Amino acid sequence: MSLQLNPAPSGSDESGEEMKSTDCLMLEHKLILRALDVLDAMRDLVEQGRDVEPADVEKIVGFLRWFGDEHHQAKEESILFPA
């Protein structure tokens, strides 16, 4: 199982047009939700007695920790709650 997360380049959407900060945050929310969906699917496989590669789980959890907690959360706070 391979996790494919390919966001548009920073600051632009797929058409190359400039994105609002909130649009970027929404796109990032979709990426986080997609990663969580993959984890749910992996959990379902395990509950069915099927094998899941531990390295794949570690990669997704690592992505969520870095992207969700460090990258996205900081961006969200600076955009939505500037000092």
N, C-alpha and C positions, 0 to 999 in steps of 0.2 A: 504494500500500500504506500503510495507516495502523495505527499501533501503539496499541492500546487497552489501557491498564493502569488499572483503576479499583479500587484497594484500598478496603477498608472504612475508615470514619473511625478515626483513631488511638484506640487503647484499647478499641475495641468490634469485634465481629464483625458479619456482615451482619444478624443478628437484633437487634443493639443490646446484646447481653450483653457484659460485661467480658471481655477477653481476658488470658491470662497473657502475660508478657513473651516467653516462649519461643514461644507461639503467634503472636505478632506477628512474631518473627524468622522463623518457618517461612513465614508468608504472604509476607514480603519475599523469602525464598529463591525462592518460586514465581514472584514477579514478575521476579526476575533471570533465572531459568531461561526464562521466557516470552520475555523480550527476546533471550536468546541463541538460542532457537528461531527467532525472526524473522530474526536475522542469518544463521543457518544456511540458512533458506529463501531469503534474498536471495543468498547465496553460490551456492546451487544454480541460481538463475535466471541469474546471471552465467556460471556454467560451461556453461549451456545456450545461451549467446549472447544472452540476453534482457537488456533494459535494466532497471537499478535506479536510482532517483533518488538521487544522491549526498547530497542533503539529508536523505533518510530514513535513510540509513546514519549520517550525522553526528548526527542526533537520537537514534538508539538508542545509539550510542557515548557521546554526551554524557550520556544517562540513566544508562548503566552506570557511567560515571566518577563522576557526582554521587551517584546513589542507592547504588550498590554500594560505591564506595570511600569517599566522604565521609559519607554518611548512615548506611547500614546497618553498615558496618564499625565506626564509632564506637559505634553503639548496641550492637552485638554485644559489643564489648570492655567496655563499661560494665556490661552485664547479666551476661555470662558470666564476666568476669574483673575484678570490681570491685577498686579499689585498697584 
